[in-house]
Amino acid sequence: PKYIYHNNNYNDNNDMMNNRTQHILNDNTMVGIKKTSICDALMESASHKAYTTFAQTHSFQANYWRDTRPTQIDKYKQFSQLAQWNNEGYLFNQTLKDNFAKTLKFVWIMALQDSVVWPKEGEVWGSPDPMDPLHKPILPMEQSDWYIQDLFGLKTASYDGKNYFESFDGDHLEFDIGTYDNWLHSYLLP
């Protein structure tokens, strides 16, 4: 998520620009409030609004909100369409896993400067640590629950050599046509 801060009393910009959260600052200042409390409050607010039947039905952005902190995991499992697609919900769907296994090849691409997806490592199945998503390092795919438990077949696809990973130095979907053409010919076209 992107956060906007307004005030003229705080100047520790280096501390504000760390971790994986991009901050947009209005005249590079902030009230002396710890980043963690604001980020936690914003996550609480987003989860409260995203995990409702109305939001999941009417907002595709809410469908992609994934907050698996212990305080939100029940709501995530109950309301999130993403939880259902990843077999993280309360009901396991074997058909999802079977269909995932039918795909011959997956190409996962990460934008190294992504300012839309947080964490950007999620584009290659990395996951925030559910115990402390804002402060602990992002878990690589192999340490995520969906991989370890093979909830929808990601681990199986990995063992079967179906997963391919690429990255580009740019923001969300801002790759050039030459790079796109190279990916198509390298992985999908004969």
Secondary structure, 3 states (H helix, E strand, C coil): CCEEECCCCCCCHHHHCCCCCCEEECCCCCCCCCHHHHHHHHHHHHHHHHCCHHHHHHCHHHHCCCCCCCCCHHHHHHHCHHHHHCCCCCCCCHHHHHHHHHCCCEEEEEECCCCCCCCHHHHHCCECCCCCCCCCCCECHHHCHHHHCCCCCHHHHHHCCCEEEEEECCCCCCCCHHHHHHHHHHHHCC
